[in-house]
Amino acid sequence: MANKELLALTGVGKSFGGLKAVQNVSLTVREGTLTALIGPNGAGKTTLFALMSGFVRPDTGSVHLAGQDITGQAPHLNARLGMARTFQIVQPFAAQTVRENIAVGAHLHEPRRAAALALATEVAARVGLAAQLDKPASDLTVAGRKRLELARALATRPRLLLLDEVLAGLNPQEIAEMIPVVRGIAQGGVTVLMIEHVMQAVMNLAEHVWVLAQGQLIAEGSPAAVTSDERVIEAYLGHGTAARLRAAAAKEAA
């Protein structure tokens, strides 16, 4: 049986002054999938996440979560419905421990302090932070802070997790260590949509990819299909690149 539709965007658009940041974007995320949104810098990816999650209200179009219209609805209400997101720039509560930081997310559904801290311990194990629970968040490395951001979102018990460049700023070894963490979250039943520039991760993780350029969706499909799409090559590498690559390949084959 096909997975149910969990998130649906229809004709979503947003302008800031004369800048059309997002234009007429429609996409559907099905429950139980791990998908990705890619595109060059300035394509509008983070704005689109903000429109999905309620941090920014769209000028046009609609956003539905599990069939419910949540267009422009406040982020905390969307979180209660099961949508959580992470941010590119990680800002933990520096004076609190890792455990206390994660418990902040747990408090969305768990009013009791002891239960929230217990859930924080459980979530920390899922993201590889079990050994650092009592460490101040300010003492974490960049990789540790990325895991903490992920843990805080997971502690809200999301149905849908929006990951905004969770691998940004990590070295190759840290990226390789984080990939199975993200995969494990998806295998644990959380639907994941990720914005990502690290193509190694996209190729390893995503089953379906949307490509955004200048605020518009220009391609979608499997990672292999979109990375060989001429429109995508042009968006990333500039006009004429696809033709030059074709010519080079033909010359090499001759």
N, C-alpha and C positions, 0 to 999 in steps of 0.2 A: 504494500500500500504506500502511495506517495506521501512524503512528509507534509504536514499541514503548514499553511502559510502563517508565519509568525509576525513578520514585519513587512509592511507594504507602503511604498512611497509612490504617489501618483502626481506627476506634473509639478514637482516641488521646485520652487524658484526663490531666490533671494538676491536683492541688490543693495549695495551700500553706496548711496549717492549715484554716481554714473557707472560704478563697477558692478557688472552682473556676475556675482560670485558663484551662484548656482543657477542653472537654466534648465527648466523643464525636465527634471530627473525623475524617472520612474524605475523602480526595481523592487524585487520581492525576495525576502530571505525566508527560507523554509526551516521549520523546526528540526533540530538535530544536525544542522550542517555547520561546516567551518568554511567561511568564505572570506574574500579579501576585496578591498577597494584600493586600487593603485592609481598612480598618475604623477606627473612631474610636480615639482614645487610650485605652489601658487595655483594648483588646479581647482581648489575648492573642497578638498577632501574633509578637512577639519570643520569647515563651515557646514558641510552636509551632515556630519556627525552631530553638530550643535543643533541643526534643524530636526534631526531624528529624535534627539534626547530632550528637547525642550529648552535648551539654553538660548536659542534664537528662534523667533517665530517666522515662519515662511511668509513671503508676500503672496505666493500662489501655491496651489496644490494641497495635498493632504498626506497625513502620516497615520497609519493604523497599526496597532499592536494587538495581535491575537483577535483581530476583527473589530477592535474598539478604536474609535477616532480619538487620537491623542494630539492632533495638530496644535502646536503652540502650548500644550499643557506643561505646567511647571515640572522641572526635573525631579523634584522629590516625590511628586505624584506618580511620575513614570517609573521611578525606582520601586515604589510600592507595588506597581503592576508587574515588575520583574525585569525592567531594563536598567542595566548599569553600564557606566563607561569609565575608561581611564583617560588620562590627559598626557600629552607629550611632555609637558614640564611638570615634573613630579614635585609635590610640595607636602611632605609629611608633617605631622605635628612634631617638630624637632625635639621638644623637651619631654615627650612621652616615649615610653618603650614601644618596641615593635608590637608586642601583644596589645597594648592599649590603643595603638593606632588602628589595628585590625578590628578591635572591638567596637570602634566608632561605626564601622559599616554594619557590624552585627546588631547594633542597637536599633536599626531600622525595623526589625521584626521582633527583637528580643529585649524587652524592657529591663529584665533582671541583669544586674551587673555580673554576677557569677556565671550565669549562662552565656552572656556575651563573651566573657573572657575564655570560657571553655570552647566556644565555637571558634574564637580567634586562634586558639592552640591547634585545633583541628585543621583550619584553613591554612595556617602557616606550614604545616606538614605537606600540604598539597603543592605549595609553591617553593619548597626548599628553604624555608626560614625557621624551621623548628629549633635549630641550634642558636638562633639569635633573638629569641622571644623577649629576653630581659634586657637586651641592649637598647640604649637610646637610639631613636630613629636617626638622629643627627650623625651617629657613628657609622651608618651603613655606607657601603660603596655605591656607585651609580647603579651597578647591577642589582645590589640589594634593595635600593630604593624603587627600582622598576618592579621587583618582585613584591615589595610592600604595597605599591599602588595596585597591583593585580590582586593581592590578597584583600585589600580593603573593599574592592569592588565585588569580589567573590563572596565576602562575608555578608553581603546584602541578599544572598541566595537568588541570583538572577536567573531568569529563563533565557535572556538575551544579553550577551556581554559585548560591548563595543570597545575594541582595543585600539587606541590611537598611538601608533608607533611605539609599541612596547619594547621593541628591540633597538630603538634609536640610541646612539651613544655607547653601545656595547661593542666589545672587541669580538673577533671571530669565535674564540672559545666560549665566551659568555653567550653569544648568539646560539651556538651549538647546544649549550646547556639549557637555554630557555625554550627552544623549539619543542622538546618533549613535554615541558610543563604546560605549554599552550595546548598541545595535542591531548594531553591527559585531561584538561578541563573540558574539552569538547567531548571526549570519550566518556566523561562522567555525566553527560546529559545536558550541558549548557551549550546553547547555540552561540557561536562566535562569529562576529564580523570584525575583521581587522583592517586598519589602514596600515600599509607597510611599504617601506622603500627597499628593504632587504629582500631581493628577489630570491635568494637561496631559501629563505623562510617561506615565501609565497609558493614557490615550486614544491616545497616539502609538505606544506600544511593545507593549502586551500584546494577545495574541489571545484570551486567556481570563482571567477574573478570579474569585477567590473573595473573599467578604466575610465577615469575622469580627466578631461583636459579642458582648460579654460571654462570650467563650470559646467561642461556638458559631458554626458556619457558618450564615448566614441566607440567602445567595443565591450564585449563580454563573452565569457566562455571558459574553457579550461585554461590553467596557467600556460600550458604549451601553445594553445591556440592564440591567446592574446599576445604573447611575447613574440610571435612570428607575424602578427597582423601589421601590415604596412602603416596603417593610421597610428598605431601605437608607437612604432619605431620613429615615425616622423614627430610625434608629440614629445617623445623623450629626447631625441637626438637631432631634431631640426629638419626643416624642409629639404627634400632631395636626398636624404640619407638612405632611404629604402632603395632608391634607384641605384645609388652608388654601391650599396652592398650587393645588389643583384648583379651589377656589372662586374664587380670584383669576383663574385662566385663563378660567373660564367667564364671569366678569363682564366681562373684557376682550373676550372674543369676542362678547358680547351686543350 
